[in-house]
Amino acid sequence: MMRAFAVILPALLLCPAAAFAAETQVTPDAVAPATLSVEQPVNPKGSRPDAPIIQSISARVNVREANGMVLDIVPDFHFIAPKGNAIVLHREVVDTNASQVHINPVSPIVIPADAQKRGAVISGGWRCNVSPYYVTAKAFIMDADGNRSNEVQYTVHCNGG
């Protein structure tokens, strides 16, 4: 027994490849970044001449919040409110291939009147999780007089969905 050990041990030390299988490098699948597609408004009009107007929607990705959490995508709604009295952003899901979606349907607008008159931005926020999916939503802004802006449709694409 001792003689077999004396022969095997030096062989293992001199030939480590024989003792261990070759390693195969595993590269994890890259997660596709979140994206946003938008039907940008052309000549937008609100419900009245002095109603708010959504001018465009843009997006930022991988945005770190003050609490340290990271949002995968942040839609930015660029708008102007001639009277400076926009009070709420409404959102509604139009279509999705996700099994379950939670969207904040109403976001209060707390932006000074002067800024709204010059043009302002109200932002959303989205965490994608791991499944690939998309969510198409429509949004509009309402002012304190009950006037509605134009409606804009956009789609958030998560993980290649």
C-alpha positions as CSV (number, residue, x, y, z in Angstrom):
1,M,0.0,0.0,0.0
2,M,2.8,2.4,0.9
3,R,4.6,1.6,-2.3
4,A,1.4,2.5,-4.4
5,F,1.1,5.8,-2.6
6,A,4.8,6.5,-3.3
7,V,4.2,6.0,-7.0
8,I,0.9,7.8,-7.3
9,L,1.7,10.9,-5.3
10,P,4.7,12.0,-7.4
11,A,2.7,11.3,-10.6
12,L,0.0,13.6,-9.4
13,L,2.4,16.4,-8.4
14,L,4.3,16.2,-11.7
15,C,1.2,16.0,-13.9
16,P,-1.6,18.2,-12.4
17,A,-3.5,18.1,-15.7
18,A,-4.0,14.4,-15.2
19,A,-5.5,15.0,-11.8
20,F,-7.9,17.7,-12.7
21,A,-10.2,18.1,-15.6
22,A,-9.7,21.1,-17.9
23,E,-11.7,24.2,-16.8
24,T,-14.3,25.6,-19.1
25,Q,-14.8,29.3,-18.9
26,V,-18.5,30.2,-18.5
27,T,-19.6,33.6,-19.7
28,P,-23.0,34.7,-18.3
29,D,-25.5,35.9,-20.8
30,A,-25.4,39.7,-21.0
31,V,-28.6,41.4,-19.8
32,A,-30.0,43.7,-22.4
33,P,-30.3,47.3,-21.0
34,A,-33.8,48.7,-20.6
35,T,-34.9,50.9,-23.5
36,L,-37.8,53.2,-24.3
37,S,-39.6,53.7,-27.6
38,V,-41.9,56.6,-28.0
39,E,-44.4,57.9,-30.5
40,Q,-43.2,61.5,-30.1
41,P,-45.9,64.1,-30.5
42,V,-46.1,66.1,-33.7
43,N,-47.9,69.5,-33.4
44,P,-49.4,68.5,-30.0
45,K,-52.5,70.2,-28.8
46,G,-54.3,70.0,-25.4
47,S,-58.0,70.0,-24.7
48,R,-57.9,73.9,-24.7
49,P,-55.5,76.4,-26.0
50,D,-54.1,77.1,-22.5
51,A,-53.9,73.3,-21.5
52,P,-50.5,71.7,-20.8
53,I,-48.6,70.1,-23.6
54,I,-46.3,67.0,-23.4
55,Q,-43.6,68.0,-25.8
56,S,-41.6,64.8,-25.8
57,I,-40.5,61.8,-23.7
58,S,-36.8,60.9,-23.2
59,A,-35.2,58.3,-21.0
60,R,-32.2,57.8,-18.7
61,V,-30.9,54.3,-17.8
62,N,-29.3,52.9,-14.6
63,V,-30.3,55.9,-12.4
64,R,-29.2,55.7,-8.8
65,E,-31.8,57.1,-6.4
66,A,-30.9,59.0,-3.1
67,N,-31.6,55.8,-1.1
68,G,-29.0,53.8,-3.3
69,M,-31.5,51.8,-5.3
70,V,-30.9,51.8,-9.1
71,L,-33.8,52.3,-11.5
72,D,-33.2,50.5,-14.8
73,I,-35.0,53.2,-16.8
74,V,-36.4,56.6,-16.0
75,P,-38.9,58.1,-18.6
76,D,-38.7,61.9,-18.5
77,F,-41.9,63.7,-19.6
78,H,-41.0,67.1,-21.0
79,F,-43.9,69.5,-20.9
80,I,-45.0,73.1,-20.9
81,A,-48.0,74.4,-18.9
82,P,-49.0,77.9,-20.2
83,K,-50.8,78.7,-16.9
84,G,-48.3,77.0,-14.7
85,N,-50.9,74.9,-13.0
86,A,-50.2,71.3,-14.1
87,I,-51.0,69.1,-11.1
88,V,-50.9,65.5,-12.2
89,L,-49.3,63.0,-14.7
90,H,-51.7,60.2,-15.6
91,R,-50.5,56.8,-17.0
92,E,-52.4,53.8,-18.2
93,V,-51.1,50.4,-19.5
94,V,-52.2,49.8,-23.1
95,D,-50.5,46.5,-23.8
96,T,-47.9,44.2,-22.2
97,N,-46.5,40.7,-22.5
98,A,-45.7,40.6,-18.8
99,S,-47.6,38.3,-16.5
100,Q,-48.0,41.0,-13.9
101,V,-47.3,44.8,-14.2
102,H,-47.5,47.5,-11.5
103,I,-47.6,51.0,-12.8
104,N,-48.2,54.1,-10.8
105,P,-51.3,55.5,-12.6
106,V,-51.0,59.0,-11.0
107,S,-48.0,61.1,-10.1
108,P,-48.4,64.5,-8.6
109,I,-46.6,67.4,-10.3
110,V,-44.9,69.6,-7.7
111,I,-43.0,72.0,-10.0
112,P,-43.1,75.8,-9.5
113,A,-45.5,77.7,-11.9
114,D,-42.7,79.8,-13.5
115,A,-40.8,76.6,-14.4
116,Q,-43.9,75.0,-15.9
117,K,-44.5,78.1,-18.0
118,R,-40.9,77.9,-19.4
119,G,-40.9,74.1,-19.8
120,A,-40.4,71.4,-17.2
121,V,-39.8,67.7,-16.7
122,I,-41.6,65.2,-14.6
123,S,-39.9,61.8,-14.3
124,G,-41.1,58.3,-13.7
125,G,-39.0,55.3,-12.8
126,W,-38.8,51.6,-13.6
127,R,-37.1,48.5,-12.2
128,C,-37.1,45.6,-14.7
129,N,-36.3,42.6,-12.6
130,V,-35.1,39.6,-14.7
131,S,-37.7,38.5,-17.2
132,P,-37.8,39.9,-20.7
133,Y,-41.0,41.9,-21.3
134,Y,-42.4,45.1,-22.6
135,V,-45.1,47.5,-21.3
136,T,-46.8,50.0,-23.6
137,A,-48.5,52.9,-21.8
138,K,-50.2,56.2,-22.6
139,A,-49.7,59.3,-20.6
140,F,-51.3,62.8,-20.3
141,I,-51.0,65.7,-17.9
142,M,-54.0,67.5,-16.3
143,D,-54.0,71.0,-14.8
144,A,-55.9,72.4,-11.9
145,D,-58.7,73.7,-14.2
146,G,-59.3,70.1,-15.5
147,N,-57.7,70.7,-18.9
148,R,-55.9,67.7,-20.4
149,S,-52.7,67.7,-22.4
150,N,-52.1,65.7,-25.5
151,E,-51.8,61.9,-25.0
152,V,-48.4,60.3,-25.7
153,Q,-47.8,56.6,-26.1
154,Y,-44.5,54.9,-25.1
155,T,-43.1,51.4,-24.5
156,V,-40.6,50.3,-21.9
157,H,-38.6,47.3,-23.0
158,C,-37.0,45.3,-20.2
159,N,-34.2,42.7,-20.7
160,G,-34.7,42.6,-24.4
161,G,-38.5,42.3,-24.3
